[in-house]
Amino acid sequence: MAHLKTDVLIVGSGIAGLSLALKISQFADVILVTKKDSAESATNWAQGGIAAVSGRDDTFSLHAEDTLRTGAGLCHEDAVRLVVESAPDRIRELADLGVRFTRHGEELELGREGGHSRARIVHHHDHTGQEIEAVLLKQARAGGRLNLYEHHLMVDLLVEPRPNEITSQSGPARCFGAYVLDQQHDVIKTILAKAVVLSTGGSGMAYLHTTNPDIATGDGVVAAWRAGANVGNLEFFQFHPTTLYEGNNSGGSRALITEALRGYGAILRTRNGDSFMERYDARKELAPRDIVARAIDAELKKRGDPFVVLDCSRLPPEGLRHDFPHIDHICRDHGLDFTRDPIPVVPAAHYQCGGVVTDLDARTNIRGLFAVGEVAMTGVHGANRLASNSLLEAVVFAHRAALSCREWIRESASLPGAEDWSAEGTVNQDEWVLVEHNRDEIRKVMWDYVGIVRSTVRLERAQRRMQLLKQEVEDFYRRTRVNGPLVELRNLVILADLIVRSALGRKESRGLHFMTDYPEADHHREHDTILNCRDADGGAC
C-alpha cells in the first residue's frame, strides 16, 4: 500500500487534538487519526468545566497556589504559572469558536469545586466537554488542510534510530510517523509526517471501575515508551470520589457524578445518613479529590457498605434541575429523583496525572514527537490534579504545541523512508477468549492491589502478575495478525506494569499515592518518577 504523507500527524480527537489540529491546519497539512468515532473521547464525558480566573475576587496567584497545594510538592511552578495565566485567552478563543459557556447576563457563571479557594469553573451547564467537543468537531469537519480518519488505531511510532539501535555516533532519535491500523478495512497504513503529536488521552481502562470511555487504554504513553520517550509520575492516578453505584457492575464505565454538585452544597453521607467528611478534612466536601476518595474508601471498609450517598435534598430542586440537567437525566434513567433521593456513589479510576514527559512547548525527548492533553506529563498536575485543570491544560498546551510544530516543520529535514508493515509469520487466532480473560485479569489486579490505598506487599504481587501477563500477551501478539483488541491489550498490560513499577519506587505517601507501610510524605522524595525503556531491568522497548 502507498504511504500517506503529511506535515503533522495528530493521534487522538479530544479537546487537545482537535484544538491543535484547527490551529496547525491554518499553516500546514494535517492528518488526525482517532480509533473510534471522532466524538468518542474523555473530553466528551467531562462534566465540570474549565478552571480560569474570571471573578473579581480571584487572581492568577490564587489559582496557582490552589494548584500547587493540591499537587503535593510535585507541580512544576513554571508550567502552573503558564497554564493559569494563559486561561483567559484560551477561554475567549473557545467562545469565539462558538462554545456556549453558561452566563448570567454578560457575566460568565462560575462554579466552585474541591481544592479551589474561589469560584472559577467556567462551564456549559454540567456537560461542558460535550459542548466543546461538538464545536471543535464541527470546525474540524469543515475541510481545508485537515483530514480526519476515524476508526484508525495507532500501532507503533516510526522512529530512527530505534532505542535498541542508539549509539554514541547515531545522534538523538527522531519520530517521523506511525503505523496505523484501519480497523474498517483491516489494513495497516504507514503514515509519514514531519511532526507527530500524541493526544490519545488516558488509561482508565487499566482499572476495573473507571469513569473513562473504553478507548482509554494508554496507547499514547506505551507507544512513546516503546519508541524511547521518557514517561513520568505514572503512580499518580486520580480516582474520582463520586461515580454512580449501579449494583454488581463488574467492569464497565461508571457514570460520573460531577464534583460541582458538592461545590453547589451537596453532602456526602453514610447509608444511615451520617455526614463524615468533617472527620477527614476541614474543607469537608470541598477537599481535593484524593482526600475525598480515601475518606469514602475508609468509610466503606469500616462499615462494610458497598457505597455512600450524595445528599442534595436540602438544595432548591428547580435550581438543581436547571444547573445540572445531565445529572438529572442520569439519575432519572436509574429511577432516582436526585432533588430528594440520595445518590449512591463510589470512587472510580478517573485521570492519569503522569504520562509522556514534555517541556513547556509540548516537546518530548524524541525530536519531532510532541504530546498534549492527558497523555502528557507537563508538570502542571504534580501528585494530584486540581479539579477542572485538565481541559485548561489541554487547550493551553495545544496552543504551545501548534507554535512548536510550526517551528519544527520549517527546519526539519526530508522524511526518511519506511517499510510497509509486515504480517509475515502471523495467523488469525481462534482463541480470543484468552484476550478477554487477560484484559479482565489486568483490570481486577490493578483495582485490588494498585488502587486508592496501596502497600508494598500488594504492589509486589501485582508486579509478579503483570510480568507473567506481559509475557503471555507479547507471545500471543508476535504470532497473531494484528487487530484492535490485541493492540489495546498489549498497551494495557505494559501500561499497568509501568504504573506498578512507578508505585513501587515511591516509598512514601504523597498526593494520589497512599502507602499503608509508608503513610507519611518524605521530603527527600519530592521529585518526579521518570522511566525510560532503555533503563528498564531486563526490559525491551
C-alpha positions in Angstrom: 0.0 0.0 0.0 1.2 3.5 -0.8 2.4 5.6 2.1 0.4 8.6 3.3 2.4 11.8 3.8 1.5 14.9 5.8 3.2 17.7 7.6 1.7 16.9 11.0 0.1 13.6 12.2 -2.1 14.0 15.3 -3.3 10.9 17.2 -6.5 11.4 19.2 -9.6 13.6 18.8 -10.3 15.0 22.3 -10.1 18.7 23.1 -6.3 18.8 22.9 -6.1 17.0 19.5 -8.9 18.9 17.8 -8.0 22.4 19.0 -4.4 21.7 17.9 -5.5 20.4 14.5 -7.5 23.5 13.9 -4.6 25.7 14.7 -2.0 23.8 12.7 -4.3 23.4 9.6 -4.0 27.2 9.2 -0.4 26.8 8.1 0.3 23.1 7.3 -1.3 19.8 6.2 -2.7 17.7 9.0 -3.9 14.1 9.3 -5.8 13.4 12.5 -6.5 9.8 13.3 -8.8 8.6 16.0 -9.5 5.0 16.9 -13.3 5.2 17.3 -15.8 7.8 16.2 -14.2 11.2 16.5 -16.6 12.3 19.2 -15.7 9.4 21.5 -13.2 10.8 23.9 -12.8 11.7 27.6 -13.4 15.3 26.7 -16.9 14.4 25.6 -17.6 12.9 29.1 -16.2 15.9 31.1 -18.9 17.5 33.1 -17.4 20.1 35.4 -15.7 22.7 33.1 -12.5 24.7 32.7 -10.8 26.4 35.6 -10.0 30.0 34.7 -9.6 33.2 36.7 -12.6 35.3 35.8 -14.2 36.6 39.0 -13.4 39.9 40.6 -12.3 38.3 43.8 -9.9 35.9 42.1 -6.2 36.2 40.9 -3.7 34.2 39.0 -1.7 33.8 42.2 -4.7 32.2 44.0 -5.3 29.8 41.2 -1.6 28.9 41.1 -1.5 28.5 44.8 -4.5 26.1 44.8 -2.9 24.1 42.0 0.5 23.8 43.8 -1.1 22.9 47.1 -3.2 20.2 45.5 -0.2 18.9 43.6 1.6 18.0 46.9 5.0 19.4 46.1 5.5 17.9 42.6 3.9 20.6 40.4 6.4 22.5 38.2 5.7 26.1 39.1 6.7 27.4 35.7 4.2 25.1 34.0 1.5 26.0 36.5 2.0 29.8 36.0 2.0 29.3 32.2 -1.3 27.5 32.3 -3.1 29.7 34.8 -2.1 32.9 33.1 -3.0 31.6 29.7 -6.5 30.6 30.7 -8.5 33.8 29.9 -7.1 33.9 26.3 -8.0 30.2 25.7 -11.5 30.7 27.1 -12.1 33.7 24.8 -10.8 31.6 21.9 -13.2 28.8 22.6 -16.1 31.2 23.0 -15.1 32.8 19.6 -15.3 29.3 18.0 -18.9 29.0 19.3 -18.7 27.3 22.7 -21.7 28.4 24.7 -20.4 28.9 28.2 -23.2 29.4 30.7 -23.7 33.1 31.7 -25.7 35.3 34.0 -26.4 38.2 31.6 -23.0 39.2 30.2 -21.0 37.6 33.0 -19.7 34.0 33.0 -21.4 31.8 35.6 -18.6 30.4 37.7 -18.8 27.1 39.7 -16.6 26.0 42.5 -15.0 22.6 43.0 -12.8 20.8 45.5 -9.4 22.4 46.2 -10.4 25.8 44.7 -10.4 28.8 47.0 -12.6 30.7 44.7 -15.4 30.1 42.2 -13.6 29.9 38.9 -15.1 27.0 36.9 -16.3 28.2 33.5 -18.8 25.7 32.2 -21.7 24.9 29.9 -24.3 23.6 32.4 -23.0 20.2 33.6 -21.8 18.8 30.2 -19.0 21.2 29.2 -16.9 18.6 27.5 -19.7 17.6 25.2 -20.3 21.2 24.2 -16.6 21.8 23.5 -16.2 18.6 21.5 -19.2 19.3 19.3 -18.0 22.8 18.5 -14.4 21.7 17.7 -15.6 18.7 15.6 -17.9 21.0 13.5 -14.9 23.2 12.8 -12.6 20.3 12.0 -15.1 18.7 9.5 -15.2 22.0 7.6 -12.4 20.7 5.4 -9.3 22.7 4.3 -5.9 21.2 5.1 -7.2 18.9 7.8 -8.1 15.3 7.0 -9.8 13.3 9.8 -9.6 9.5 9.8 -12.0 7.7 12.2 -11.5 4.0 13.3 -7.8 4.3 12.8 -5.7 2.9 15.7 -2.0 3.7 16.2 0.0 0.5 16.4 3.5 1.9 16.7 5.5 5.1 16.1 8.1 5.3 13.4 11.4 6.3 15.0 15.0 6.3 13.8 17.2 5.1 15.3 15.1 2.7 17.4 16.0 2.7 21.1 18.0 -0.5 20.9 20.0 0.9 17.9 21.1 4.1 19.5 24.9 4.6 19.9 27.2 7.5 20.7 27.5 8.1 16.9 23.8 7.8 16.0 22.6 11.1 17.4 19.2 11.7 19.0 16.2 9.8 17.9 13.7 11.3 15.5 10.0 10.4 15.1 8.7 10.6 11.5 5.3 9.0 11.5 3.3 5.9 12.7 1.9 2.6 11.7 -1.9 2.9 12.0 -4.5 0.1 11.8 -7.5 1.0 9.6 -10.0 -1.1 11.6 -12.8 -1.0 9.0 -10.6 -2.3 6.2 -8.3 -4.5 8.3 -5.1 -3.0 6.9 -2.1 -1.3 8.5 -1.2 2.1 6.9 2.2 3.8 7.0 1.7 7.5 7.7 4.8 9.6 7.3 4.9 13.0 9.0 7.4 15.7 9.8 5.9 16.0 13.2 3.7 13.6 15.3 1.6 14.8 18.2 0.1 12.4 20.7 -3.2 13.5 22.1 -4.6 10.0 22.9 -5.9 10.7 26.4 -5.6 8.5 29.5 -5.7 4.9 30.6 -8.6 4.4 33.0 -9.4 1.0 31.4 -6.4 -0.4 33.3 -8.8 -0.4 36.3 -11.9 -2.5 36.8 -14.1 0.5 37.6 -13.5 3.8 35.7 -15.2 6.9 34.5 -13.3 6.7 31.2 -14.7 5.6 27.8 -13.4 2.2 26.7 -10.9 3.8 24.4 -8.7 4.8 27.3 -6.1 2.1 27.1 -2.9 4.1 27.4 -2.0 3.8 23.7 0.0 7.0 23.5 2.0 6.5 26.7 3.0 3.0 25.7 3.8 3.8 22.1 6.0 6.7 23.2 7.7 4.4 25.8 8.4 1.8 23.2 9.9 4.5 21.0 12.3 5.6 23.8 10.4 8.6 25.2 10.6 9.4 28.9 7.4 8.8 30.8 6.8 10.1 34.3 4.7 10.1 37.5 2.5 7.2 36.4 2.0 6.2 40.1 -0.3 9.2 40.5 -3.7 8.0 39.2 -6.7 10.1 40.3 -9.8 8.3 41.5 -13.0 10.4 41.1 -14.7 10.2 44.5 -18.3 10.1 43.2 -19.5 7.8 40.4 -22.9 6.3 40.4 -23.1 2.9 42.1 -25.0 0.5 40.0 -25.0 -2.7 42.0 -22.9 -5.5 40.6 -21.3 -3.6 37.8 -18.4 -5.9 37.2 -16.2 -3.8 34.9 -18.0 -1.2 32.7 -17.5 2.5 32.8 -19.4 4.2 35.7 -21.4 7.4 35.3 -19.6 10.3 36.8 -21.5 12.5 39.3 -19.8 15.8 38.9 -17.8 17.4 41.7 -19.7 20.6 41.0 -22.6 19.2 43.0 -20.5 19.2 46.1 -19.5 22.7 45.3 -23.2 23.6 45.0 -23.8 22.3 48.5 -24.4 18.5 48.3 -23.3 16.5 51.4 -21.7 13.1 51.5 -23.3 10.7 54.0 -23.1 7.1 55.0 -26.1 4.9 54.2 -27.6 5.6 57.6 -27.5 9.4 57.0 -24.4 10.5 58.9 -22.1 13.1 57.3 -18.4 12.1 57.6 -16.2 14.4 55.6 -15.7 16.7 58.6 -13.7 13.9 60.3 -11.2 13.8 57.4 -10.6 17.4 56.4 -11.7 20.9 57.5 -12.7 21.7 53.9 -15.3 18.8 54.1 -16.9 18.1 50.7 -14.6 20.7 49.1 -11.4 18.9 50.0 -9.2 17.7 47.0 -10.3 14.5 45.3 -7.6 12.3 46.8 -8.7 13.2 50.3 -12.4 12.7 49.5 -11.8 9.4 47.7 -9.7 8.0 50.6 -12.4 9.1 53.1 -15.1 7.3 51.2 -12.8 4.2 50.8 -12.2 4.3 54.6 -15.9 4.6 55.4 -16.8 1.7 53.1 -14.2 -0.6 54.6 -15.0 0.4 58.1 -18.8 -0.2 57.7 -18.7 -3.0 55.1 -21.0 -0.9 52.9 -20.9 -1.1 49.1 -21.5 2.7 48.7 -22.0 6.0 50.4 -24.6 8.6 49.3 -24.6 12.2 48.0 -27.4 14.1 49.5 -28.9 17.1 47.6 -32.3 17.1 49.4 -31.7 20.4 51.2 -30.9 22.3 48.0 -33.5 24.1 45.9 -35.0 21.5 43.4 -35.6 23.8 40.5 -32.1 25.2 40.7 -30.6 21.7 40.8 -32.5 20.6 37.7 -31.7 23.8 35.8 -28.0 23.8 36.7 -27.4 20.0 36.4 -29.6 18.7 33.6 -27.1 15.9 32.7 -27.1 14.6 36.3 -30.9 14.8 36.4 -31.0 12.7 33.2 -28.6 10.1 34.6 -30.4 9.8 37.8 -33.9 9.5 36.2 -32.5 6.7 34.0 -31.8 4.9 37.2 -35.1 5.6 38.9 -33.8 8.4 41.1 -35.0 11.9 41.7 -31.7 13.5 42.8 -33.5 16.5 44.3 -34.9 14.3 47.0 -33.3 10.8 46.7 -29.8 10.2 47.9 -27.4 9.3 45.1 -25.4 6.1 45.8 -21.8 6.8 44.9 -18.4 5.0 44.9 -14.9 6.1 43.7 -13.6 5.0 40.3 -10.4 5.5 38.3 -10.6 8.8 36.6 -7.5 10.7 35.5 -3.8 9.8 34.7 -1.7 12.6 36.2 1.5 11.3 34.8 2.3 10.5 31.1 4.8 11.2 28.4 7.3 13.8 29.7 7.2 17.2 27.8 8.7 20.6 28.2 6.7 23.9 28.2 6.4 23.7 24.4 4.9 20.2 24.4 8.2 18.6 23.1 9.3 15.1 24.2 12.9 13.9 24.3 12.4 12.5 20.8 12.8 15.1 18.1 9.6 15.6 16.1 7.4 13.9 18.8 5.1 16.1 20.8 2.4 15.3 23.4 -0.7 17.2 24.7 -3.6 16.6 27.0 -3.9 13.7 29.4 -1.3 11.6 27.7 1.4 14.2 28.6 3.2 14.9 31.8 3.7 18.7 31.6 4.3 19.3 35.4 1.0 21.1 35.9 -0.7 18.4 38.0 2.1 17.1 40.2 1.0 14.4 42.6 -2.7 15.3 42.3 -4.7 17.2 39.7 -6.8 20.2 40.8 -10.4 19.8 39.6 -11.1 21.3 36.1 -7.5 22.0 35.4 -7.3 19.2 32.8 -9.3 20.8 30.0 -7.4 24.0 30.7 -4.0 22.3 30.4 -5.1 20.6 27.2 -6.0 23.8 25.3 -3.0 25.8 26.7 -0.5 23.1 25.6 -2.3 22.5 22.3 -1.6 26.2 21.6 2.0 25.8 22.6 2.3 22.7 20.5 1.0 24.5 17.4 3.8 27.0 17.8 6.4 24.3 18.3 5.2 22.3 15.3 5.3 25.3 13.0 8.9 26.0 14.0 9.8 22.3 13.7 8.4 21.6 10.3 10.1 24.7 8.9 13.5 23.4 9.9 13.1 19.6 9.7 14.9 17.6 7.0 13.2 15.5 4.4 11.3 12.4 5.6 13.2 9.1 5.7 11.7 6.1 4.1 9.8 3.4 6.0 8.9 -0.2 5.1 5.3 -1.3 4.8 4.0 -3.3 7.8 4.8 -7.0 7.5 2.3 -9.6 8.8 4.6 -12.5 7.7 4.5 -15.4 10.1 1.3 -14.4 11.8 -2.1 -16.1 11.7 -5.6 -15.2 12.7 -6.2 -16.9 16.1 -9.3 -18.6 17.2 -8.6 -18.3 21.0 -9.9 -14.8 21.5 -11.2 -15.8 24.9 -7.6 -15.5 26.0 -7.5 -11.8 25.1 -10.7 -11.1 27.1 -9.5 -13.2 30.1 -6.2 -11.4 30.2 -7.8 -8.0 29.9 -10.2 -8.8 32.8 -7.3 -10.1 35.0 -5.2 -6.9 34.4 -8.1 -4.7 35.4 -9.0 -6.7 38.5 -5.4 -7.0 39.7 -4.9 -3.2 39.3 -8.2 -2.5 41.1 -7.4 -4.8 44.0 -3.7 -4.0 44.5 -2.8 -0.7 42.8 -5.9 1.3 43.8 -6.7 4.1 46.2 -4.8 2.5 49.1 -1.6 0.6 48.4 1.1 -1.4 50.2 4.5 -2.9 49.2 3.1 -6.4 49.5 0.1 -5.6 47.2 2.3 -3.9 44.7 4.8 -6.7 44.6 2.0 -9.2 44.0 0.7 -7.0 41.2 4.1 -6.8 39.6 4.6 -10.5 39.5 1.2 -11.0 37.8 1.9 -8.2 35.3 5.3 -9.7 34.4 3.6 -13.0 33.6 0.7 -11.4 31.7 3.0 -9.2 29.8 5.0 -12.2 28.5 1.8 -14.1 27.6 0.4 -11.1 25.7 3.7 -10.4 23.9 4.0 -14.1 22.8 0.4 -14.0 21.5 0.9 -10.7 19.8 4.0 -11.8 17.9 2.3 -14.8 16.3 -1.1 -13.2 15.7 -2.4 -11.0 12.9 -2.8 -7.5 14.4 -6.3 -6.3 15.3 -7.7 -3.6 17.5 -8.4 -5.6 20.7 -5.0 -7.2 20.6 -3.2 -3.8 20.2 -5.1 -2.4 23.1 -4.5 -5.4 25.3 -0.7 -5.2 24.6 -0.7 -1.5 25.5 -2.8 -2.0 28.6 -0.6 -4.7 30.2 2.6 -2.6 29.5 0.9 0.5 30.9 -0.2 -1.4 34.1 3.3 -2.7 34.6 4.7 0.8 34.3 2.2 2.1 36.9 3.2 -0.7 39.3 6.9 -0.1 38.7 6.5 3.6 39.4 4.4 3.0 42.5 7.0 0.6 43.9 9.7 3.2 43.5 7.9 5.8 45.6 8.2 4.7 49.2 6.1 7.4 50.7 2.6 8.7 50.7 2.1 11.8 48.5 -1.0 13.1 46.7 -2.8 10.3 45.0 -0.2 7.7 46.0 -1.0 6.4 49.5 1.1 3.6 51.0 0.0 1.9 54.3 3.6 1.0 55.1 4.9 4.5 54.3 2.0 6.7 55.5 3.9 10.0 55.6 5.4 12.2 52.8 9.2 12.1 52.6 10.8 15.4 51.7 13.8 13.6 50.1 11.4 12.1 47.5 10.0 15.5 46.4 10.9 14.8 42.7 9.3 13.2 39.7 9.4 9.5 38.9 10.9 9.3 35.4 11.2 6.0 33.4 12.8 5.2 30.1 12.6 1.8 28.4 16.4 1.8 27.8 16.9 1.9 31.6 14.4 -1.0 32.3 15.8 -4.0 34.1 15.8 -6.8 31.5 13.1 -4.9 29.6 12.9 -4.1 25.9 11.5 -1.1 24.1 
